[in-house]
Amino acid sequence: MAGSNANDDPTTNSGAKTGAVPAEVIARAQDQIFAPGRSSRVKYQDLVVGRQGFAALAKHELVVMLCQGLAGAAGLALRKMMYPWVLGSCGRGVVFGQNVVLRHPHKIHIGNDVVIDDNCLVDAKGDTNLGIRIGNGVFIGRNTILSCKNGDIQVADGANLGFNCEVFSASRVTIGRNVLIAAYSYVIGGDHDFSDPAKAVISQPRVSAGVSIGEGAWIGAGAKILDGVAIGDHAVIGAAALVRENVPAGTIAVGIPARVVGSRSARA
């Protein structure tokens, strides 16, 4: 599953758009983990906590130890009380399922009446990014991953992300109001440069042009939205589609690669 390692993108967009963020600012996790001359504690805080200092580490570890994996109503109640201690901001009526993992939580902002189901990862990792902002009334299904690599993710009010989805950002990914993303879908706001055939792809730069999904769009189950793509308001993407090019507002796109096959207004 993509998302087990944000460096292993599930696919690539060979037609990546110009204006992408240069890869030099998109650090590899391996480079951070194995950097010489830094203690294990410092590396852990860089990758997971997002802040240095004993107080930040102690607060983070206290929250994780006491409530992250706690089952039942007690776990729900403790997470509702304690997760806001480490978040950038958190509104009213937020439900955190069991084993919801937060990384760089001070850059995660959550609105009111949000549900983040069991086993989700919300990772705002980065040195210069703003992080992840989730609006009001958002539902994030179990096992779904929101993952930043020095990028930003914005999920607007009323959006619904099904289970086992991944949203990855190395620059900026925006999901509009009332967007429906069905299960097993990937939104991939990053790419690899593979122009030098003499080098392994993993040794070449990373780039990112970002992704935007307009208000009221529907992304069918198993779809993949590649870097540099903009999907217009109220567009529909068919199940298992591979979207490499922009999709105009109000249209229906299906297939591999996805092609516009109709208009929603024509079906009214």
WOCOR-V26154 format. One record per helix or strand of 2 or more residues. SS is the DSSP state (H for helix, E for strand). FROM is the first residue (numbers start at 1). LEN is the number of residues. If there is no record, write none. Layout:
SS&FROM&LEN  SS&FROM&LEN
//
This chain:
H&23&3  H&29&5  H&40&10  H&54&15  H&72&15  E&89&2  E&95&2  E&101&3  H&105&3  E&108&3  E&115&2  E&121&3  E&132&3  E&139&2  E&145&4  E&152&4  E&160&2  E&166&4  E&172&4  E&180&2  E&186&4  E&191&2  H&201&3  E&206&3  E&211&3  E&218&2  E&224&2  E&230&2  E&236&2  E&242&2  E&251&4  E&259&5  H&265&3
//
